[in-house]
Amino acid sequence: MTHTVSIVLNIAADKADSFERAFEENEVPIWRDLHQKGTLLRASLSPLEISTVDAGGAKQYLVLAQFKDASGHHAHDSDPRFERWNEMAEA
């Protein structure tokens, strides 16, 4: 059985472009590596245009990652590149 993770990110609208660039530079290489290893089956970052929650001036994104199994999720989250990216994104 696969392991699917989905989260909704709320990014300040005036920071959305820089967030997208940073996501491409920092997260996508991790996805590529895990995909090559067969751990990550598919992943995407998608802007949300319709939501039941008022975004309050934020741009919303859906991050979806489907792993072969739960160990892939743990491999992703323990990757030092992700730990650095996560700290940057939180700021």
N, C-alpha and C positions, 0 to 999 in steps of 0.2 A: 504494500500500500504506500502511495506517495505521501509526502509531508508538504502541505501548502501553508505559506505564511502570507498574510496580507495586512497592511497597515495603511492608514490615511495620515498623510503629513499635511500640516497647515503651515505654509510659508508666507511670510509677509509679501504682499504683492510687489512691493518695490525691490525685493530681493530675489524674486523668482528666477530671473534670467541668470544671475550669478549662481543660484542654487543648482539650476539645471546644468550649467557648465561644470561646476564642482562635482556633481553627481556623475557626470560622464567621465571626468578625470579620475575619480576616486572609487566609485562603486562598480562601474561597468567592467574595469579590468579584473576585479575579483570574480564577478559573474562569469566572465570569459574563461578564467582559469578553472573555476568549478565546473563549468559546462564541458570543457575539454576533458576533465577527469571523469565525466559521466555522473557527477554528484548532483549538479543543478540541471534540471530538465528544461525549464524555461523561466524567464523573469522579465518584468516590465515595470516601467515608470510611466504612468498615464495621468494627465491632468483630468480632474473631475469638473465637469461643467454643470452637473445637476446633483444636488445634494439635499437631504432633509435637514441639514444643519447649516445655519447661517455662518458663513466663513468669516464674517466680520473684517473685511479688508484683506483677507489672506487668499492665496491661491492654494487650492487643495490638489493633492496628488495621491493616487493609489499606487502603492508599491506591492507587487505580487511576485512571489518566488515559489516555484514548485521544485522540491528536491526529491531525489530518488527515495530517501527515507530521512528520518529525524536526524541522523548523524550528519547529514549535509548542512542542516541548519546550524548545528553546533560548530561544524568546521568553518562556516561563514562567519559566525559571530565571534569566534576565537582567533580569526585571522588578524594579525597585527595591523594590517592596512585598514581593515574595517574598524578596529578600535580607534585608530587615529582619525579616520573619516567621521565616525560617530561623534567624537569629541568636537570636531570642527563644525559639524552640522548642528549639534546642540547649541553651540554658541550663536 
